[in-house]
Amino acid sequence: MRILIQRVNEASVEIDGSIKSSIKKGLLILVGIENEDTVEDSEWLAGKAIGLRIFDDENGVMNRSVVDEDGEILVVSQFTLHAMTKKGNRPSYIRAAKHEIAIPLYDHFCKVLSQKLGKDVQTGTFAADMKVSLVNNGPVTIWIDSRNKE
């Protein structure tokens, strides 16, 4: 399971011309799920995302978490995080999990994030054609893969 975290001043998801979800200061988290991923992977990544100290403290040092900042989180499913690009120029997505595996893990990831954050997490719609807008703060963008826990 992979996540790409972006520290944002604001972010939103539009589906069919309507805003489905939006946040102000916080994290936009793109989530990619593979067939081998487990509930443990989703819980570990949720803990890492919530605990990341990537917001500035009073000295301008990245030393505060999204919880410390009373920030918000927007989670968007992103199967293309598992694109394989070794051969040719057309990415392969064969490693991305099918819906029956990915949706329950995505939902669990969002649930754990919400519990740890202490408020609802905003989401996109799984497998929808989404238009994601964001104002990246920094920019700060961090990639975490549950296969690289050490």
C-alpha positions in Angstrom: 0.0 0.0 0.0 1.3 3.4 -0.9 0.4 6.9 0.0 1.5 10.2 -1.3 0.9 13.0 1.2 0.7 16.6 0.3 0.6 19.4 2.9 -2.0 21.8 1.6 -3.6 25.1 2.4 -6.7 23.8 0.7 -7.8 20.9 -1.5 -11.0 19.6 -3.1 -12.5 16.8 -5.2 -14.9 17.5 -8.0 -17.1 14.8 -9.6 -19.4 15.5 -12.5 -19.0 19.2 -12.1 -19.9 19.3 -8.4 -17.6 19.6 -5.4 -17.8 16.3 -3.5 -15.3 17.1 -0.7 -13.1 20.0 0.3 -10.7 20.9 3.1 -8.7 23.9 4.3 -5.3 23.5 6.0 -4.3 19.9 6.3 -3.3 16.8 4.3 -4.3 15.6 0.9 -3.5 11.9 0.8 -3.5 9.8 -2.4 -3.8 6.1 -1.7 -2.7 3.2 -3.9 -3.6 -0.4 -2.9 -2.1 -3.7 -4.2 -3.5 -7.2 -4.1 -1.1 -8.2 -1.3 -2.0 -5.3 1.0 -3.6 -6.0 4.4 -5.5 -4.3 7.2 -2.2 -4.0 9.0 -0.7 -2.0 6.1 -3.6 0.4 6.1 -3.3 0.9 9.9 0.4 1.4 9.8 0.1 4.0 7.0 -2.7 5.8 8.8 -0.5 6.0 11.9 2.4 7.3 9.9 0.3 9.9 8.1 -1.3 11.2 11.3 2.0 11.4 13.2 4.1 13.1 10.5 5.5 16.3 11.8 5.4 18.3 8.7 3.7 21.6 9.8 5.8 24.5 11.1 6.1 25.3 14.8 6.5 28.8 16.2 10.2 28.7 15.1 9.5 27.8 11.5 10.6 24.2 12.0 8.5 21.3 10.7 7.7 19.9 14.1 3.9 19.7 14.3 1.4 17.0 13.0 -2.0 17.5 11.4 -3.5 16.7 14.8 -1.4 19.4 16.5 -2.6 21.8 13.8 -6.3 20.8 14.1 -6.0 20.3 10.4 -8.2 18.4 8.0 -7.6 15.4 5.7 -8.8 14.6 2.2 -8.2 11.0 1.0 -8.4 10.1 -2.7 -8.0 6.6 -4.2 -5.1 6.6 -6.7 -4.5 3.2 -8.4 -1.8 4.8 -10.6 0.5 5.0 -7.6 1.3 1.4 -8.6 2.1 2.1 -12.2 4.9 -0.1 -13.6 6.9 1.8 -16.2 9.9 -0.4 -17.0 8.8 -1.5 -20.4 7.7 1.0 -23.1 5.9 4.2 -22.5 2.5 2.9 -21.5 2.3 2.3 -17.8 0.9 -1.1 -16.5 -1.4 -1.1 -13.6 -1.4 -4.9 -13.0 -0.2 -4.5 -9.5 -3.1 -2.3 -8.4 -5.8 -4.2 -6.4 -9.2 -5.0 -7.8 -12.2 -3.4 -6.2 -13.0 -6.3 -3.9 -9.7 -5.9 -2.2 -9.1 -2.2 -2.6 -12.4 -0.7 -1.5 -12.5 -2.4 2.0 -8.8 -1.4 2.6 -9.5 2.2 1.4 -12.5 2.4 3.7 -10.6 1.0 6.6 -7.7 3.4 6.0 -10.1 6.4 6.1 -11.9 5.1 9.2 -8.6 4.7 11.1 -7.5 8.2 10.0 -10.8 9.6 11.2 -10.5 8.0 14.6 -6.9 9.2 15.1 -7.7 12.7 13.8 -10.8 13.0 16.0 -13.0 14.2 13.2 -14.4 13.1 9.8 -12.0 12.6 7.0 -13.1 13.9 3.6 -12.9 11.5 0.6 -13.2 11.2 -3.1 -15.3 8.5 -4.6 -13.6 5.2 -5.3 -13.1 4.6 -9.1 -14.8 7.9 -10.1 -13.4 10.3 -12.6 -12.3 13.0 -10.1 -10.9 16.4 -10.6 -8.5 17.1 -7.7 -7.5 20.6 -6.9 -5.0 21.7 -4.3 -2.8 24.5 -3.1 0.3 22.6 -1.9 1.9 24.4 1.1 5.7 24.4 0.8 5.6 22.4 -1.3 5.7 19.5 1.0 5.1 16.1 -0.7 6.0 12.8 1.0 5.8 9.2 -0.4 5.3 6.3 2.0 5.1 2.6 1.1 4.1 -0.1 3.6 6.6 -2.4 1.9 9.4 -0.1 3.3 8.7 0.0 7.0 12.3 -0.1 8.1 
